[in-house]
Amino acid sequence: MSKDPKLFSRRGFIQKSGLVAAGIPLMPMVNSLPLALSNNGNLKVHLFSKHLQFLNYFDMSEAAADMGFDGLDLTVRPYGHVQPDQVIEKLPKAVEAMLNMGLQPDLLTTNILDAERDTDVTLLQTASQLGFKHYRMGWFKYEEEKPIPLQLKEFTDQFSKLEKFNARLGLKGSYQNHAGKYVGAPIWDTYQIIKDFTSRHIGSQYDIRHAVVEGGSSWELGLKLIKNYINTIAIKDFKWGQVNGVWKPINTPLGEGMVDFKRYFTLLKKYDIQVPVSLHLEYDLGGAEHGMSKISIDRKEIFKQMKKDLTYLKMTWEQAG
């Protein structure tokens, strides 16, 4: 794909990045665009960049654009595409590569849990200046010896501080519901934490795969409860299976597992949930599913599967009522 000369120049980009490094405020470098739907009403999908960590910024962006993705959900965390302590230098370069391929910098995935550490403050400030609007937070786990209601109060206080910091930067943080003993796994606890917040600067990243793992046939109730607080959604699929005699969730390509995507998308439309979508591929892709920098299969096979899942996602979205 050719470089669009209408996008900002590398020299201008570096100059602006230098201002960020110097702590001088900048206006966001991209316009605030509708993030969830394209002009023709089709779903806009961002590829989780974890699955392209065997590529550099340019090749990652080129591959995502060639496959038909609208953007990237960029990993800015340890072992991600950008290391948190290198955001001033590296994040502008990643954004430049994305923009040159027509991909808007909208989503980040981080390990941020608060705005107390200097590294996290710098990360969010830099991301805001570069035009990002959304980031996924890290995960909390419950402490065994402490009552859950008390912990929910503590998490609410922590989220509230981060919400205020996000508001100053024009960012929206999203907390993913992850299956297991994580805070947010049953959905209702995330609702308890964020239900009284007056803005959307902290909300939910609703993950249908994890919601079905934990909720079974009751996932629709959790979605109904949290629907007004969803900032982003993550898409993936799974089925139950035995691994060494133990029943476990096994990740699958979209449409080959237990998630009823047609019903899910019908409800998203009913509830008018129009938020950025991050596509995840957690099944066997030669190491790409785990974010490995070296893969064991031909990258063309990985791209083929990514394109297949993207096609299924968009087709099912169109078919949903």
C-alpha positions in Angstrom: 0.0 0.0 0.0 1.3 3.5 -0.9 1.9 6.2 1.7 -0.7 8.9 1.6 1.0 12.3 1.4 -2.0 14.0 2.9 -1.2 12.4 6.2 1.2 14.4 8.4 4.9 14.3 7.5 7.5 12.3 9.5 9.4 15.5 10.3 6.2 17.2 11.6 5.3 14.1 13.6 8.7 14.0 15.3 8.5 17.7 16.0 5.1 17.2 17.7 6.5 14.2 19.6 9.3 16.3 20.9 6.8 18.7 22.3 5.1 15.8 24.1 8.4 14.7 25.5 9.0 18.2 26.8 5.6 18.2 28.5 4.0 20.9 26.3 0.3 20.2 25.8 -0.9 19.5 22.3 -4.3 19.1 20.8 -5.1 15.5 19.6 -3.5 14.9 16.3 -6.6 13.2 14.8 -10.2 14.2 14.7 -12.7 12.6 17.0 -14.5 10.2 14.6 -17.4 7.8 15.1 -15.5 4.7 16.4 -18.0 1.8 16.0 -19.7 2.2 12.7 -18.5 3.2 9.3 -20.4 5.6 7.1 -22.3 2.7 5.5 -23.4 1.3 8.8 -21.0 -1.6 8.8 -19.2 -2.6 12.0 -15.7 -1.1 12.4 -13.2 -3.7 13.7 -9.8 -3.3 15.3 -7.3 -6.2 15.3 -5.7 -6.9 18.7 -2.1 -6.3 17.9 -1.0 -9.0 20.3 -1.4 -11.4 17.4 1.0 -9.4 15.2 3.8 -9.0 17.7 6.1 -11.0 15.3 5.9 -7.9 13.0 7.4 -4.4 13.2 5.1 -1.3 13.3 5.0 -0.8 9.5 4.5 -4.5 8.6 1.9 -4.8 11.4 -0.1 -1.8 10.0 0.2 -2.9 6.4 -1.0 -6.4 7.2 -4.0 -5.1 9.2 -5.0 -2.7 6.5 -4.6 -5.2 3.7 -6.8 -7.7 5.6 -9.5 -5.1 5.8 -9.3 -4.0 9.5 -10.3 -0.5 10.4 -7.7 -0.1 13.1 -5.5 -1.8 15.6 -5.9 -2.4 19.3 -2.3 -1.7 20.1 -0.6 -3.5 23.0 1.3 -1.0 25.2 2.3 -3.1 28.1 5.2 -5.4 29.0 6.0 -7.7 26.1 3.7 -5.7 23.9 4.3 -3.8 20.7 5.3 -0.8 22.8 7.0 -1.1 26.2 5.4 1.2 28.8 8.8 2.9 29.6 9.4 3.6 25.9 6.1 5.3 25.0 7.6 8.7 24.3 10.0 7.3 21.7 8.1 4.3 20.4 4.4 5.1 20.5 4.7 8.0 18.0 6.5 5.6 15.6 3.7 3.1 15.9 1.0 5.7 15.3 2.9 7.1 12.3 2.9 3.6 10.7 -0.8 3.1 11.4 -1.8 6.5 10.0 0.3 5.9 6.9 -1.8 2.8 6.2 -5.1 4.6 6.9 -5.6 3.1 10.4 -6.8 5.5 13.1 -5.1 5.3 16.6 -8.2 4.7 18.7 -7.5 1.7 21.0 -4.7 0.7 23.4 -4.4 -2.4 25.7 -2.4 -1.7 28.8 -1.8 -3.0 32.3 -2.8 0.2 34.0 -4.7 0.0 37.2 -4.3 3.5 38.5 -2.6 6.8 37.7 -0.1 6.7 40.5 3.0 5.5 38.7 5.0 8.0 36.6 5.3 5.4 33.8 1.5 5.0 33.6 0.9 8.8 33.7 3.3 9.3 30.9 1.7 6.5 28.9 -1.8 8.0 29.2 -0.7 11.6 28.5 1.3 10.5 25.4 -1.6 8.4 24.1 -4.0 11.3 24.5 -1.8 13.7 22.7 -1.4 11.2 19.8 -5.2 10.9 19.4 -6.1 7.7 21.2 -9.5 7.7 22.8 -9.8 4.3 24.5 -7.6 2.0 26.5 -8.1 -1.3 28.3 -7.0 -1.5 31.9 -5.2 -4.3 33.7 -7.0 -6.8 35.9 -7.6 -6.9 39.6 -7.9 -10.2 41.6 -9.9 -10.7 44.8 -8.0 -11.3 48.0 -9.0 -14.5 49.7 -9.0 -13.2 53.3 -10.9 -10.0 52.7 -14.7 -9.7 52.4 -15.8 -9.0 48.8 -18.0 -6.0 49.6 -15.1 -4.3 51.3 -12.9 -5.0 48.3 -15.6 -3.6 45.9 -15.5 -0.4 47.9 -11.8 -0.2 47.6 -11.9 -0.8 43.8 -14.6 1.8 43.4 -12.4 4.4 45.1 -9.5 3.4 42.9 -11.6 3.5 39.7 -12.9 6.9 40.7 -9.5 8.4 40.9 -8.6 7.0 37.5 -11.9 8.2 36.0 -11.1 11.8 37.0 -7.6 11.5 35.5 -9.0 10.1 32.3 -11.5 12.9 32.0 -8.7 15.5 32.1 -7.0 13.7 29.2 -10.2 13.0 27.2 -9.6 9.2 27.5 -12.0 6.4 28.3 -10.7 3.4 30.3 -12.3 0.0 29.9 -12.2 -2.9 32.4 -12.5 -6.3 30.8 -14.6 -9.1 32.3 -12.0 -11.9 32.4 -13.1 -15.4 33.4 -11.7 -16.9 36.6 -11.2 -15.3 40.0 -10.7 -11.8 38.5 -12.7 -8.8 39.5 -15.3 -8.4 36.8 -15.7 -12.1 35.9 -19.3 -12.3 36.9 -20.1 -8.8 35.4 -22.3 -7.7 38.4 -19.3 -6.7 40.4 -18.1 -4.4 37.6 -21.5 -2.8 37.6 -21.3 -2.3 41.4 -18.0 -0.5 41.0 -18.9 1.9 38.2 -22.7 2.3 38.5 -22.6 5.7 40.2 -19.9 7.3 38.0 -21.3 10.3 36.1 -19.1 10.0 33.0 -18.0 7.2 30.6 -14.3 7.9 31.3 -14.3 4.5 33.1 -16.4 1.7 31.8 -16.6 -1.9 30.7 -14.8 -3.7 27.9 -17.4 -6.4 27.4 -15.9 -9.7 26.4 -18.6 -12.1 25.2 -16.3 -15.1 25.3 -15.5 -14.7 29.0 -19.2 -13.7 29.7 -20.4 -17.0 28.3 -17.7 -19.0 30.1 -18.8 -17.6 33.4 -22.5 -16.9 32.8 -23.6 -19.9 30.6 -27.1 -19.2 29.4 -27.5 -16.2 31.7 -25.0 -14.0 29.9 -27.8 -11.9 28.4 -28.7 -10.8 32.0 -25.2 -9.6 32.6 -25.2 -7.7 29.2 -28.5 -6.1 30.1 -27.1 -5.0 33.5 -23.8 -3.5 32.1 -25.1 -2.2 28.7 -25.1 1.5 29.6 -21.4 1.3 30.8 -19.8 -0.5 27.8 -17.0 1.5 26.3 -15.5 -1.2 24.0 -16.1 -4.9 23.2 -13.8 -7.8 22.6 -14.8 -10.6 20.2 -13.6 -14.2 20.4 -15.1 -17.7 20.7 -14.7 -20.9 22.7 -16.1 -24.4 23.4 -15.8 -26.6 26.5 -13.5 -29.6 26.1 -11.4 -32.0 28.1 -7.6 -31.4 28.5 -5.9 -34.2 30.3 -9.2 -35.3 31.8 -10.1 -31.8 33.0 -12.9 -29.8 31.5 -11.7 -26.4 30.3 -12.6 -23.6 27.9 -10.9 -24.2 24.5 -10.6 -21.2 22.2 -11.9 -21.6 18.7 -12.3 -19.5 15.5 -15.4 -17.4 15.4 -18.5 -19.5 14.7 -17.0 -22.8 15.7 -17.6 -22.4 19.5 -20.5 -21.8 21.9 -21.0 -18.0 21.5 -24.3 -17.2 19.8 -23.0 -14.2 17.8 -26.2 -13.7 15.9 -28.1 -13.3 19.2 -25.3 -11.2 20.7 -25.2 -8.8 17.8 -29.0 -8.6 17.8 -28.9 -7.4 21.4 -26.1 -4.9 20.7 -28.2 -3.4 18.0 -31.3 -3.4 20.2 -29.4 -1.7 23.0 -27.8 0.7 20.5 -24.3 -0.2 21.7 -22.0 1.5 19.2 -18.4 1.2 20.5 -15.0 0.1 19.2 -14.6 -3.6 18.5 -11.4 -5.5 19.2 -11.0 -8.9 17.5 -9.0 -11.5 19.4 -7.7 -14.8 18.0 -6.7 -16.9 21.0 -6.6 -20.4 19.3 -3.6 -22.1 17.8 -1.8 -19.7 15.4 1.7 -20.9 15.7 2.4 -18.7 18.7 0.7 -15.6 17.4 -2.2 -16.3 19.7 0.1 -15.8 22.6 1.8 -12.7 21.2 5.1 -14.4 20.5 7.8 -12.5 18.5 8.7 -15.7 16.6 6.0 -17.9 15.0 6.1 -21.6 14.0 3.8 -21.4 10.9 3.8 -19.3 7.8 2.5 -15.8 8.4 0.2 -16.2 5.4 -1.7 -18.9 7.3 -2.2 -16.5 10.2 -3.4 -13.7 7.9 -5.8 -16.2 6.2 -7.4 -17.1 9.6 -7.6 -13.4 10.7 -9.4 -12.5 7.4 -11.7 -15.5 7.9 -12.7 -14.4 11.4 -13.1 -10.8 10.3 -15.4 -11.9 7.4 -17.5 -14.1 9.7 -17.8 -11.2 12.2 -19.0 -8.7 9.6 -21.3 -11.2 7.9 -22.9 -12.2 11.1 -23.3 -8.6 12.2 -25.1 -7.8 8.9 -27.4 -10.8 9.4 -28.3 -10.0 13.0 -31.8 -8.5 13.5 
